[in-house]
């Protein structure tokens, strides 16, 4: 169960990142674009955590 929760959080963060980066680029807002990149990394890490939990049987 934890695997799916982490993967879902990761996907949500990556989706939010895409919006932030696009808006930041379109408006020239460097801070918003950078926040989007940071959120993308967070999403990737959460997704990886979910994959590891799945491989190890939620023991992580």
N, CA, C and O of each residue as an XYZ file, in Angstrom:
240
protein
N       0.818     -1.188      0.000
C       0.000      0.000      0.000
C       0.867      1.260      0.000
O       0.549      2.223     -0.697
N       1.939      1.267      0.759
C       2.824      2.420      0.809
C       3.454      2.711     -0.538
O       3.738      3.861     -0.873
N       3.665      1.667     -1.298
C       4.254      1.819     -2.631
C       3.367      2.702     -3.501
O       3.850      3.645     -4.128
N       2.085      2.404     -3.541
C       1.168      3.171     -4.375
C       1.026      4.601     -3.895
O       0.921      5.522     -4.705
N       1.022      4.794     -2.590
C       0.903      6.133     -2.010
C       2.095      6.991     -2.420
O       1.922      8.141     -2.822
N       3.295      6.443     -2.321
C       4.499      7.185     -2.689
C       4.529      7.480     -4.188
O       4.897      8.578     -4.606
N       4.144      6.504     -4.980
C       4.121      6.727     -6.429
C       3.110      7.810     -6.793
O       3.379      8.651     -7.651
N       1.945      7.790     -6.139
C       0.916      8.804     -6.412
C       1.398     10.197     -6.033
O       1.170     11.160     -6.765
N       2.065     10.302     -4.886
C       2.617     11.590     -4.468
C       3.663     12.072     -5.474
O       3.720     13.254     -5.813
N       4.472     11.151     -5.935
C       5.503     11.495     -6.914
C       4.896     12.008     -8.207
O       5.359     13.004     -8.764
N       3.875     11.341     -8.680
C       3.213     11.756     -9.920
C       2.571     13.122     -9.741
O       2.645     13.964    -10.636
N       1.939     13.351     -8.587
C       1.299     14.641     -8.324
C       2.329     15.766     -8.287
O       2.088     16.846     -8.827
N       3.470     15.521     -7.658
C       4.516     16.536     -7.604
C       5.088     16.818     -8.988
O       5.373     17.967     -9.323
N       5.253     15.790     -9.777
C       5.779     15.995    -11.125
C       4.790     16.768    -11.985
O       5.199     17.583    -12.813
N       3.494     16.526    -11.801
C       2.477     17.266    -12.564
C       2.478     18.739    -12.148
O       2.423     19.625    -13.001
N       2.539     18.999    -10.853
C       2.569     20.380    -10.362
C       3.826     21.087    -10.858
O       3.797     22.274    -11.181
N       4.902     20.363    -10.911
C       6.162     20.931    -11.397
C       6.027     21.406    -12.827
O       6.520     22.478    -13.174
N       5.367     20.624    -13.658
C       5.209     21.010    -15.062
C       4.464     22.320    -15.191
O       4.821     23.156    -16.022
N       3.438     22.514    -14.387
C       2.664     23.755    -14.407
C       3.535     24.919    -13.942
O       3.581     25.964    -14.591
N       4.223     24.736    -12.821
C       5.070     25.815    -12.292
C       6.153     26.208    -13.279
O       6.402     27.394    -13.497
N       6.798     25.213    -13.876
C       7.863     25.526    -14.820
C       7.322     26.262    -16.042
O       7.930     27.224    -16.511
N       6.184     25.812    -16.553
C       5.601     26.442    -17.738
C       5.193     27.884    -17.449
O       5.465     28.781    -18.247
N       4.545     28.102    -16.317
C       4.133     29.458    -15.958
C       5.354     30.333    -15.713
O       5.396     31.486    -16.144
N       6.344     29.786    -15.024
C       7.573     30.531    -14.761
C       8.280     30.945    -16.041
O       8.743     32.078    -16.165
N       8.362     30.030    -16.983
C       8.996     30.347    -18.268
C       8.184     31.365    -19.042
O       8.751     32.293    -19.618
N       6.853     31.211    -19.067
C       5.983     32.098    -19.846
C       5.986     33.521    -19.295
O       5.883     34.484    -20.055
N       6.104     33.655    -17.977
C       6.042     34.977    -17.360
C       7.420     35.549    -17.042
O       7.535     36.693    -16.603
N       8.450     34.764    -17.261
C       9.808     35.218    -16.942
C      10.092     35.187    -15.445
O      11.019     35.846    -14.975
N       9.300     34.425    -14.696
C       9.455     34.327    -13.250
C      10.439     33.195    -12.944
O      10.069     32.021    -12.915
N      11.682     33.570    -12.720
C      12.745     32.588    -12.491
C      12.532     31.802    -11.200
O      12.835     30.611    -11.141
N      12.013     32.466    -10.169
C      11.781     31.795     -8.890
C      10.745     30.683     -9.044
O      10.934     29.587     -8.518
N       9.663     30.954     -9.754
C       8.618     29.964     -9.959
C       9.139     28.795    -10.797
O       8.819     27.639    -10.518
N       9.929     29.089    -11.806
C      10.515     28.033    -12.635
C      11.439     27.150    -11.803
O      11.430     25.926    -11.939
N      12.239     27.782    -10.936
C      13.151     27.026    -10.070
C      12.377     26.164     -9.068
O      12.772     25.032     -8.788
N      11.280     26.698     -8.530
C      10.443     25.909     -7.619
C       9.900     24.678     -8.339
O       9.822     23.592     -7.765
N       9.531     24.862     -9.595
C       9.032     23.746    -10.392
C      10.081     22.668    -10.572
O       9.780     21.477    -10.481
N      11.309     23.081    -10.825
C      12.400     22.108    -10.988
C      12.644     21.350     -9.684
O      12.866     20.140     -9.692
N      12.600     22.075     -8.566
C      12.805     21.441     -7.265
C      11.679     20.447     -6.980
O      11.923     19.353     -6.473
N      10.463     20.831     -7.306
C       9.326     19.946     -7.074
C       9.417     18.708     -7.968
O       8.995     17.620     -7.576
N       9.967     18.880     -9.164
C      10.153     17.731    -10.056
C      11.102     16.726     -9.427
O      10.848     15.522     -9.463
N      12.184     17.206     -8.855
C      13.149     16.305     -8.205
C      12.489     15.575     -7.030
O      12.710     14.382     -6.821
N      11.675     16.315     -6.268
C      10.971     15.705     -5.146
C      10.041     14.599     -5.640
O       9.970     13.526     -5.041
N       9.339     14.862     -6.721
C       8.435     13.862     -7.287
C       9.178     12.636     -7.775
O       8.728     11.507     -7.576
N      10.315     12.857     -8.415
C      11.113     11.730     -8.895
C      11.587     10.878     -7.725
O      11.588      9.650     -7.801
N      11.993     11.541     -6.637
C      12.465     10.809     -5.459
C      11.332     10.006     -4.821
O      11.533      8.864     -4.408
N      10.141     10.604     -4.740
C       9.008      9.885     -4.160
C       8.630      8.686     -5.019
O       8.306      7.619     -4.498
N       8.673      8.862     -6.315
C       8.356      7.771     -7.226
C       9.367      6.639     -7.052
O       8.988      5.469     -7.013
N      10.632      6.979     -6.950
C      11.676      5.978     -6.734
C      11.473      5.268     -5.401
O      11.651      4.053     -5.308
N      11.104      6.018     -4.377
C      10.839      5.428     -3.064
C       9.718      4.390     -3.170
O       9.793      3.319     -2.569
N       8.692      4.718     -3.932
C       7.591      3.781     -4.125
C       8.041      2.520     -4.843
O       7.609      1.418     -4.502
N       8.902      2.679     -5.829
C       9.413      1.517     -6.559
C      10.253      0.629     -5.648
O      10.158     -0.597     -5.713
N      11.073      1.244     -4.800
C      11.905      0.485     -3.868
C      11.021     -0.264     -2.877
O      11.253     -1.437     -2.584
N      10.000      0.431     -2.362
C       9.078     -0.233     -1.436
C       8.413     -1.424     -2.106
O       8.241     -2.474     -1.487
N       8.044     -1.264     -3.353
C       7.413     -2.365     -4.073
C       8.362     -3.548     -4.239
O       7.959     -4.705     -4.115
N       9.612     -3.245     -4.518
C      10.592     -4.307     -4.714
C      10.935     -5.013     -3.402
O      11.231     -6.208     -3.391
N      10.893     -4.257     -2.289
C      11.246     -4.832     -1.004
C      10.040     -5.237     -0.178
O      10.197     -5.687      0.958
N       8.861     -5.092     -0.711
C       7.674     -5.498      0.021
C       7.278     -4.557      1.136
O       6.859     -5.018      2.198
N       7.394     -3.271      0.939
C       6.996     -2.245      1.924
C       7.780     -2.308      3.234
O       7.296     -1.820      4.256
N       8.948     -2.882      3.230
C       9.748     -2.962      4.446
C      10.637     -1.731      4.650
O      11.364     -1.630      5.639
N      10.563     -0.814      3.709
C      11.373      0.405      3.790
C      10.566      1.484      4.453
O      11.054      2.601      4.625
